[in-house]
Amino acid sequence: MNHVPNPLSVGTDELTGAAWRTSTRSQLSNCVEVAPLPAAVALRDSKDRGGPVLLFRREQWRNFLTGARNGEFDLA
């Protein structure tokens, strides 16, 4: 199995004190929360706030948002 090192280093204190936000367009039960951190952007499932957190470099997150706004991920 290939191992890809994760250059993002985020401490537990940063995640605990993070300002998590949910989109105003999200539904009641199918939501993700996002939190800007000093070194990354964190993403988690709002139904499992103590569960795993995905970390993205700020550039990766900006690229994702740009693609979403431009319809890059639209199914139809």
C-alpha positions in Angstrom: 0.0 0.0 0.0 1.3 3.4 -0.9 1.7 5.9 2.0 1.0 9.5 1.2 2.4 11.8 3.9 0.1 14.5 5.2 2.0 17.8 5.5 -0.9 19.4 7.3 -0.4 19.4 11.1 -3.4 20.5 13.2 -3.6 20.1 16.9 -6.6 18.9 18.9 -6.9 22.4 20.5 -7.3 24.0 17.1 -10.2 21.6 16.2 -11.8 22.0 19.6 -11.8 25.8 19.5 -12.6 26.0 15.8 -15.5 28.1 14.6 -17.5 25.5 12.7 -20.1 26.6 10.2 -22.9 24.9 8.3 -24.2 26.2 5.0 -27.4 28.2 5.1 -28.6 26.0 2.2 -28.0 22.7 4.0 -30.8 20.3 4.9 -31.5 19.3 8.5 -29.9 15.9 8.4 -27.4 16.0 5.5 -24.9 18.6 6.5 -21.2 19.1 6.6 -19.5 21.7 8.7 -16.4 23.7 7.7 -14.0 25.5 9.9 -11.1 27.8 8.8 -7.9 27.0 10.7 -4.6 28.9 10.6 -2.9 26.1 8.5 -5.9 24.5 6.8 -9.6 24.2 6.3 -11.4 21.4 8.2 -14.5 19.6 7.2 -16.7 17.2 9.3 -20.1 15.5 9.3 -22.5 17.6 11.4 -24.2 14.3 12.7 -20.9 13.0 14.0 -19.1 16.1 15.5 -16.7 13.9 17.4 -15.9 11.8 14.3 -13.2 12.1 11.7 -12.2 15.5 10.3 -10.9 16.0 6.8 -8.2 18.6 6.3 -7.5 20.6 3.1 -4.9 23.1 2.2 -6.5 26.5 1.7 -5.6 26.4 -2.1 -7.3 23.0 -2.4 -10.4 24.3 -0.7 -10.5 27.4 -2.9 -10.2 25.2 -6.0 -13.0 23.0 -4.8 -15.3 26.0 -4.2 -14.5 27.5 -7.6 -15.3 24.1 -9.3 -18.5 23.8 -7.4 -19.6 27.4 -8.4 -18.7 26.7 -12.0 -20.8 23.5 -12.1 -17.8 21.2 -12.4 -19.4 18.6 -10.1 -23.0 18.8 -11.4 -24.5 15.4 -12.2 -26.8 16.6 -14.9 
